[in-house]
Amino acid sequence: MHLTGLILFIFSILGLIVWIVSTLSLLGSKETIINRELYGIPLEINIMPLLISLVLIAVSAGMAWG
């Protein structure tokens, strides 16, 4: 159970890092900024992967060290 929790914890951290990098690249994209200024398109950031990663981190930490 501890090994499973540790593996899940590592993959949850990696998923969180991927979400952060993809969000930052979306925010820094010139095309996104141009589209927002020209067409008034709101920038929507999907926070569901963030919430799932945070829940998995909490659960896996409890499994690994609980």
Biopython code that builds the backbone (N, CA, C, O; Angstrom):
import numpy as np
from Bio.PDB.StructureBuilder import StructureBuilder

atoms = [
    (1, "MET", "N", (0.830, -1.196, 0.000)),
    (1, "MET", "CA", (0.000, 0.000, 0.000)),
    (1, "MET", "C", (0.872, 1.256, 0.000)),
    (1, "MET", "O", (0.545, 2.256, -0.639)),
    (2, "HIS", "N", (1.982, 1.183, 0.726)),
    (2, "HIS", "CA", (2.856, 2.348, 0.778)),
    (2, "HIS", "C", (3.523, 2.594, -0.571)),
    (2, "HIS", "O", (3.672, 3.742, -0.991)),
    (3, "LEU", "N", (3.924, 1.522, -1.251)),
    (3, "LEU", "CA", (4.565, 1.668, -2.560)),
    (3, "LEU", "C", (3.574, 2.211, -3.586)),
    (3, "LEU", "O", (3.929, 3.061, -4.402)),
    (4, "THR", "N", (2.342, 1.726, -3.546)),
    (4, "THR", "CA", (1.306, 2.225, -4.449)),
    (4, "THR", "C", (1.055, 3.709, -4.214)),
    (4, "THR", "O", (0.924, 4.479, -5.166)),
    (5, "GLY", "N", (0.988, 4.107, -2.958)),
    (5, "GLY", "CA", (0.791, 5.517, -2.632)),
    (5, "GLY", "C", (1.940, 6.378, -3.102)),
    (5, "GLY", "O", (1.737, 7.494, -3.579)),
    (6, "LEU", "N", (3.154, 5.857, -2.969)),
    (6, "LEU", "CA", (4.328, 6.610, -3.408)),
    (6, "LEU", "C", (4.347, 6.782, -4.924)),
    (6, "LEU", "O", (4.664, 7.860, -5.427)),
    (7, "ILE", "N", (4.008, 5.719, -5.647)),
    (7, "ILE", "CA", (3.955, 5.804, -7.114)),
    (7, "ILE", "C", (2.866, 6.780, -7.547)),
    (7, "ILE", "O", (3.087, 7.602, -8.436)),
    (8, "LEU", "N", (1.699, 6.695, -6.928)),
    (8, "LEU", "CA", (0.607, 7.621, -7.245)),
    (8, "LEU", "C", (0.995, 9.056, -6.917)),
    (8, "LEU", "O", (0.645, 9.979, -7.652)),
    (9, "PHE", "N", (1.715, 9.247, -5.819)),
    (9, "PHE", "CA", (2.175, 10.579, -5.428)),
    (9, "PHE", "C", (3.109, 11.163, -6.484)),
    (9, "PHE", "O", (2.978, 12.329, -6.856)),
    (10, "ILE", "N", (4.042, 10.362, -6.961)),
    (10, "ILE", "CA", (4.999, 10.839, -7.971)),
    (10, "ILE", "C", (4.280, 11.221, -9.257)),
    (10, "ILE", "O", (4.557, 12.273, -9.831)),
    (11, "PHE", "N", (3.354, 10.373, -9.718)),
    (11, "PHE", "CA", (2.640, 10.696, -10.950)),
    (11, "PHE", "C", (1.694, 11.882, -10.769)),
    (11, "PHE", "O", (1.456, 12.626, -11.721)),
    (12, "SER", "N", (1.157, 12.069, -9.580)),
    (12, "SER", "CA", (0.308, 13.239, -9.321)),
    (12, "SER", "C", (1.123, 14.525, -9.372)),
    (12, "SER", "O", (0.662, 15.533, -9.906)),
    (13, "ILE", "N", (2.331, 14.492, -8.819)),
    (13, "ILE", "CA", (3.215, 15.657, -8.885)),
    (13, "ILE", "C", (3.579, 15.958, -10.334)),
    (13, "ILE", "O", (3.598, 17.119, -10.742)),
    (14, "LEU", "N", (3.869, 14.914, -11.115)),
    (14, "LEU", "CA", (4.180, 15.122, -12.536)),
    (14, "LEU", "C", (2.985, 15.717, -13.283)),
    (14, "LEU", "O", (3.157, 16.593, -14.130)),
    (15, "GLY", "N", (1.778, 15.245, -12.973)),
    (15, "GLY", "CA", (0.578, 15.800, -13.597)),
    (15, "GLY", "C", (0.379, 17.263, -13.240)),
    (15, "GLY", "O", (-0.037, 18.062, -14.079)),
    (16, "LEU", "N", (0.675, 17.612, -11.998)),
    (16, "LEU", "CA", (0.572, 19.004, -11.565)),
    (16, "LEU", "C", (1.582, 19.876, -12.304)),
    (16, "LEU", "O", (1.261, 20.993, -12.710)),
    (17, "ILE", "N", (2.790, 19.374, -12.479)),
    (17, "ILE", "CA", (3.818, 20.126, -13.210)),
    (17, "ILE", "C", (3.406, 20.327, -14.659)),
    (17, "ILE", "O", (3.585, 21.415, -15.207)),
    (18, "VAL", "N", (2.855, 19.291, -15.287)),
    (18, "VAL", "CA", (2.394, 19.408, -16.677)),
    (18, "VAL", "C", (1.284, 20.443, -16.779)),
    (18, "VAL", "O", (1.269, 21.235, -17.721)),
    (19, "TRP", "N", (0.349, 20.452, -15.821)),
    (19, "TRP", "CA", (-0.737, 21.428, -15.854)),
    (19, "TRP", "C", (-0.194, 22.850, -15.724)),
    (19, "TRP", "O", (-0.631, 23.749, -16.442)),
    (20, "ILE", "N", (0.755, 23.057, -14.813)),
    (20, "ILE", "CA", (1.333, 24.389, -14.606)),
    (20, "ILE", "C", (2.059, 24.858, -15.859)),
    (20, "ILE", "O", (1.895, 26.004, -16.278)),
    (21, "VAL", "N", (2.858, 23.984, -16.460)),
    (21, "VAL", "CA", (3.609, 24.363, -17.663)),
    (21, "VAL", "C", (2.663, 24.667, -18.818)),
    (21, "VAL", "O", (2.869, 25.646, -19.536)),
    (22, "SER", "N", (1.632, 23.850, -19.011)),
    (22, "SER", "CA", (0.707, 24.102, -20.116)),
    (22, "SER", "C", (-0.089, 25.383, -19.894)),
    (22, "SER", "O", (-0.364, 26.110, -20.848)),
    (23, "THR", "N", (-0.463, 25.668, -18.652)),
    (23, "THR", "CA", (-1.190, 26.906, -18.359)),
    (23, "THR", "C", (-0.305, 28.123, -18.584)),
    (23, "THR", "O", (-0.752, 29.121, -19.150)),
    (24, "LEU", "N", (0.944, 28.047, -18.146)),
    (24, "LEU", "CA", (1.855, 29.171, -18.349)),
    (24, "LEU", "C", (2.161, 29.391, -19.828)),
    (24, "LEU", "O", (2.292, 30.532, -20.270)),
    (25, "SER", "N", (2.274, 28.310, -20.592)),
    (25, "SER", "CA", (2.530, 28.478, -22.024)),
    (25, "SER", "C", (1.308, 29.063, -22.722)),
    (25, "SER", "O", (1.443, 29.830, -23.675)),
    (26, "LEU", "N", (0.114, 28.702, -22.249)),
    (26, "LEU", "CA", (-1.104, 29.274, -22.821)),
    (26, "LEU", "C", (-1.203, 30.758, -22.499)),
    (26, "LEU", "O", (-1.600, 31.556, -23.348)),
    (27, "LEU", "N", (-0.846, 31.126, -21.278)),
    (27, "LEU", "CA", (-0.914, 32.536, -20.883)),
    (27, "LEU", "C", (0.140, 33.374, -21.598)),
    (27, "LEU", "O", (-0.079, 34.559, -21.849)),
    (28, "GLY", "N", (1.281, 32.770, -21.928)),
    (28, "GLY", "CA", (2.354, 33.515, -22.565)),
    (28, "GLY", "C", (2.325, 33.479, -24.074)),
    (28, "GLY", "O", (3.194, 34.066, -24.720)),
    (29, "SER", "N", (1.348, 32.807, -24.651)),
    (29, "SER", "CA", (1.284, 32.665, -26.101)),
    (29, "SER", "C", (0.868, 33.981, -26.754)),
    (29, "SER", "O", (-0.086, 34.627, -26.320)),
    (30, "LYS", "N", (1.596, 34.369, -27.801)),
    (30, "LYS", "CA", (1.259, 35.612, -28.509)),
    (30, "LYS", "C", (-0.089, 35.499, -29.197)),
    (30, "LYS", "O", (-0.855, 36.462, -29.221)),
    (31, "GLU", "N", (-0.387, 34.328, -29.758)),
    (31, "GLU", "CA", (-1.668, 34.150, -30.442)),
    (31, "GLU", "C", (-2.832, 34.327, -29.477)),
    (31, "GLU", "O", (-3.858, 34.905, -29.837)),
    (32, "THR", "N", (-2.678, 33.839, -28.275)),
    (32, "THR", "CA", (-3.740, 33.976, -27.285)),
    (32, "THR", "C", (-3.961, 35.441, -26.935)),
    (32, "THR", "O", (-5.100, 35.897, -26.835)),
    (33, "ILE", "N", (-2.875, 36.170, -26.749)),
    (33, "ILE", "CA", (-2.983, 37.592, -26.413)),
    (33, "ILE", "C", (-3.611, 38.366, -27.564)),
    (33, "ILE", "O", (-4.468, 39.220, -27.337)),
    (34, "ILE", "N", (-3.194, 38.079, -28.804)),
    (34, "ILE", "CA", (-3.752, 38.770, -29.974)),
    (34, "ILE", "C", (-5.237, 38.460, -30.112)),
    (34, "ILE", "O", (-6.032, 39.370, -30.346)),
    (35, "ASN", "N", (-5.627, 37.196, -29.971)),
    (35, "ASN", "CA", (-7.039, 36.832, -30.081)),
    (35, "ASN", "C", (-7.875, 37.495, -28.993)),
    (35, "ASN", "O", (-9.004, 37.915, -29.245)),
    (36, "ARG", "N", (-7.335, 37.588, -27.806)),
    (36, "ARG", "CA", (-8.082, 38.229, -26.724)),
    (36, "ARG", "C", (-8.277, 39.710, -27.006)),
    (36, "ARG", "O", (-9.344, 40.256, -26.725)),
    (37, "GLU", "N", (-7.259, 40.370, -27.558)),
    (37, "GLU", "CA", (-7.373, 41.801, -27.822)),
    (37, "GLU", "C", (-8.270, 42.083, -29.023)),
    (37, "GLU", "O", (-9.074, 43.015, -28.990)),
    (38, "LEU", "N", (-8.140, 41.290, -30.079)),
    (38, "LEU", "CA", (-8.897, 41.558, -31.296)),
    (38, "LEU", "C", (-10.362, 41.160, -31.184)),
    (38, "LEU", "O", (-11.250, 41.910, -31.590)),
    (39, "TYR", "N", (-10.606, 39.997, -30.642)),
    (39, "TYR", "CA", (-11.959, 39.457, -30.677)),
    (39, "TYR", "C", (-12.656, 39.470, -29.326)),
    (39, "TYR", "O", (-13.834, 39.124, -29.235)),
    (40, "GLY", "N", (-11.957, 39.860, -28.291)),
    (40, "GLY", "CA", (-12.556, 39.884, -26.966)),
    (40, "GLY", "C", (-12.866, 38.502, -26.430)),
    (40, "GLY", "O", (-13.794, 38.333, -25.639)),
    (41, "ILE", "N", (-12.097, 37.512, -26.851)),
    (41, "ILE", "CA", (-12.325, 36.141, -26.406)),
    (41, "ILE", "C", (-11.777, 35.996, -24.984)),
    (41, "ILE", "O", (-10.602, 36.272, -24.744)),
    (42, "PRO", "N", (-12.601, 35.573, -24.061)),
    (42, "PRO", "CA", (-12.089, 35.385, -22.698)),
    (42, "PRO", "C", (-11.164, 34.173, -22.634)),
    (42, "PRO", "O", (-11.402, 33.159, -23.289)),
    (43, "LEU", "N", (-10.131, 34.293, -21.850)),
    (43, "LEU", "CA", (-9.196, 33.191, -21.674)),
    (43, "LEU", "C", (-9.720, 32.281, -20.575)),
    (43, "LEU", "O", (-9.812, 32.682, -19.415)),
    (44, "GLU", "N", (-10.063, 31.057, -20.948)),
    (44, "GLU", "CA", (-10.587, 30.110, -19.979)),
    (44, "GLU", "C", (-9.494, 29.118, -19.619)),
    (44, "GLU", "O", (-8.901, 28.478, -20.488)),
    (45, "ILE", "N", (-9.245, 29.006, -18.349)),
    (45, "ILE", "CA", (-8.260, 28.052, -17.865)),
    (45, "ILE", "C", (-9.019, 26.914, -17.199)),
    (45, "ILE", "O", (-9.812, 27.132, -16.283)),
    (46, "ASN", "N", (-8.768, 25.713, -17.665)),
    (46, "ASN", "CA", (-9.430, 24.544, -17.106)),
    (46, "ASN", "C", (-8.761, 24.171, -15.786)),
    (46, "ASN", "O", (-7.613, 23.727, -15.766)),
    (47, "ILE", "N", (-9.489, 24.355, -14.683)),
    (47, "ILE", "CA", (-8.890, 24.078, -13.375)),
    (47, "ILE", "C", (-9.210, 22.676, -12.876)),
    (47, "ILE", "O", (-8.730, 22.276, -11.815)),
    (48, "MET", "N", (-10.012, 21.924, -13.624)),
    (48, "MET", "CA", (-10.351, 20.574, -13.177)),
    (48, "MET", "C", (-9.121, 19.678, -13.049)),
    (48, "MET", "O", (-9.019, 18.957, -12.057)),
    (49, "PRO", "N", (-8.172, 19.683, -14.007)),
    (49, "PRO", "CA", (-6.966, 18.865, -13.808)),
    (49, "PRO", "C", (-6.172, 19.274, -12.568)),
    (49, "PRO", "O", (-5.561, 18.429, -11.915)),
    (50, "LEU", "N", (-6.180, 20.560, -12.247)),
    (50, "LEU", "CA", (-5.493, 21.023, -11.039)),
    (50, "LEU", "C", (-6.148, 20.440, -9.794)),
    (50, "LEU", "O", (-5.461, 19.950, -8.899)),
    (51, "LEU", "N", (-7.467, 20.492, -9.738)),
    (51, "LEU", "CA", (-8.172, 19.965, -8.573)),
    (51, "LEU", "C", (-7.973, 18.457, -8.435)),
    (51, "LEU", "O", (-7.778, 17.949, -7.331)),
    (52, "ILE", "N", (-8.023, 17.747, -9.563)),
    (52, "ILE", "CA", (-7.812, 16.298, -9.526)),
    (52, "ILE", "C", (-6.405, 15.978, -9.042)),
    (52, "ILE", "O", (-6.217, 15.068, -8.234)),
    (53, "SER", "N", (-5.414, 16.720, -9.532)),
    (53, "SER", "CA", (-4.033, 16.487, -9.101)),
    (53, "SER", "C", (-3.868, 16.740, -7.610)),
    (53, "SER", "O", (-3.198, 15.972, -6.920)),
    (54, "LEU", "N", (-4.470, 17.804, -7.110)),
    (54, "LEU", "CA", (-4.342, 18.113, -5.684)),
    (54, "LEU", "C", (-5.006, 17.052, -4.811)),
    (54, "LEU", "O", (-4.479, 16.692, -3.758)),
    (55, "VAL", "N", (-6.157, 16.554, -5.245)),
    (55, "VAL", "CA", (-6.827, 15.491, -4.490)),
    (55, "VAL", "C", (-5.994, 14.215, -4.519)),
    (55, "VAL", "O", (-5.835, 13.546, -3.498)),
    (56, "LEU", "N", (-5.459, 13.878, -5.702)),
    (56, "LEU", "CA", (-4.622, 12.680, -5.800)),
    (56, "LEU", "C", (-3.352, 12.803, -4.967)),
    (56, "LEU", "O", (-2.891, 11.821, -4.383)),
    (57, "ILE", "N", (-2.788, 14.001, -4.911)),
    (57, "ILE", "CA", (-1.597, 14.205, -4.083)),
    (57, "ILE", "C", (-1.935, 13.974, -2.611)),
    (57, "ILE", "O", (-1.178, 13.324, -1.891)),
    (58, "ALA", "N", (-3.063, 14.502, -2.172)),
    (58, "ALA", "CA", (-3.455, 14.324, -0.769)),
    (58, "ALA", "C", (-3.736, 12.856, -0.450)),
    (58, "ALA", "O", (-3.298, 12.349, 0.582)),
    (59, "VAL", "N", (-4.460, 12.181, -1.329)),
    (59, "VAL", "CA", (-4.794, 10.771, -1.099)),
    (59, "VAL", "C", (-3.543, 9.908, -1.121)),
    (59, "VAL", "O", (-3.355, 9.051, -0.257)),
    (60, "SER", "N", (-2.688, 10.136, -2.115)),
    (60, "SER", "CA", (-1.493, 9.301, -2.234)),
    (60, "SER", "C", (-0.505, 9.563, -1.099)),
    (60, "SER", "O", (0.191, 8.647, -0.657)),
    (61, "ALA", "N", (-0.440, 10.802, -0.629)),
    (61, "ALA", "CA", (0.430, 11.083, 0.518)),
    (61, "ALA", "C", (-0.081, 10.357, 1.760)),
    (61, "ALA", "O", (0.708, 9.847, 2.556)),
    (62, "GLY", "N", (-1.382, 10.315, 1.921)),
    (62, "GLY", "CA", (-1.952, 9.560, 3.034)),
    (62, "GLY", "C", (-1.689, 8.072, 2.911)),
    (62, "GLY", "O", (-1.449, 7.395, 3.910)),
    (63, "MET", "N", (-1.734, 7.556, 1.680)),
    (63, "MET", "CA", (-1.458, 6.133, 1.470)),
    (63, "MET", "C", (0.016, 5.818, 1.702)),
    (63, "MET", "O", (0.350, 4.784, 2.281)),
    (64, "ALA", "N", (0.887, 6.701, 1.254)),
    (64, "ALA", "CA", (2.320, 6.418, 1.321)),
    (64, "ALA", "C", (2.872, 6.583, 2.735)),
    (64, "ALA", "O", (3.712, 5.798, 3.175)),
    (65, "TRP", "N", (2.398, 7.600, 3.439)),
    (65, "TRP", "CA", (2.984, 7.897, 4.744)),
    (65, "TRP", "C", (2.019, 7.720, 5.906)),
    (65, "TRP", "O", (2.355, 8.010, 7.054)),
    (66, "GLY", "N", (0.817, 7.242, 5.599)),
    (66, "GLY", "CA", (-0.194, 7.107, 6.645)),
    (66, "GLY", "C", (-0.137, 5.815, 7.404)),
    (66, "GLY", "O", (-0.943, 5.595, 8.308)),
]
sb = StructureBuilder()
sb.init_structure("model")
sb.init_model(0)
sb.init_chain("A")
sb.init_seg("    ")
for serial, (resi, resn, name, xyz) in enumerate(atoms, 1):
    if name == "N":
        sb.init_residue(resn, " ", resi, " ")
    sb.init_atom(name, np.array(xyz, "f"), 0.0, 1.0, " ", f" {name:<3s}", serial, name[0])
structure = sb.get_structure()
